[in-house]
């Protein structure tokens, strides 16, 4: 879905395992083994940074607040569903959406570095 939001064409033979575009979930599956359910970012951060001593979870859906869980990602969901155009840049986002995207990007980058460190350690 992140690739769709960025307007990246996804093909059957696309391999997002090397820069400049890396699919963190594919990389994790290759290094840590496949799973039945995709590992999301919260799961990958928890796995790759055990020293945090926390378990990162998505907010629970509360009674009558089905939409509340998706407040920060609403635009991204619409892009994924093809209901709105992909982003042209940060100026397309509100300040709150920019903050969410920045946090998501930072967590993704940190998880990627940790998974790469794990891969490098296992390759020695």
Number of C-alpha atoms within 10 A of each C-alpha: 13 12 15 18 20 16 15 12 8 12 7 5 6 8 12 16 15 9 7 6 11 14 16 20 18 17 18 23 13 12 14 12 9 13 9 5 6 12 17 12 19 16 15 21 23 17 18 19 15 10 8 11 8 10 12 14 11 11 9 10 12 10 6 7 10 11 10 13 14 15 11 15 13 14 19 21 17 14 20 19 13 12 10 13 15 19 16 11 8 11 9 11 14 10 11 11 18 15 13 14 17 12 12 13 13 12 16 18 14 15 23 21 13 17 22 16 13 14 16 10 9 9 7 5
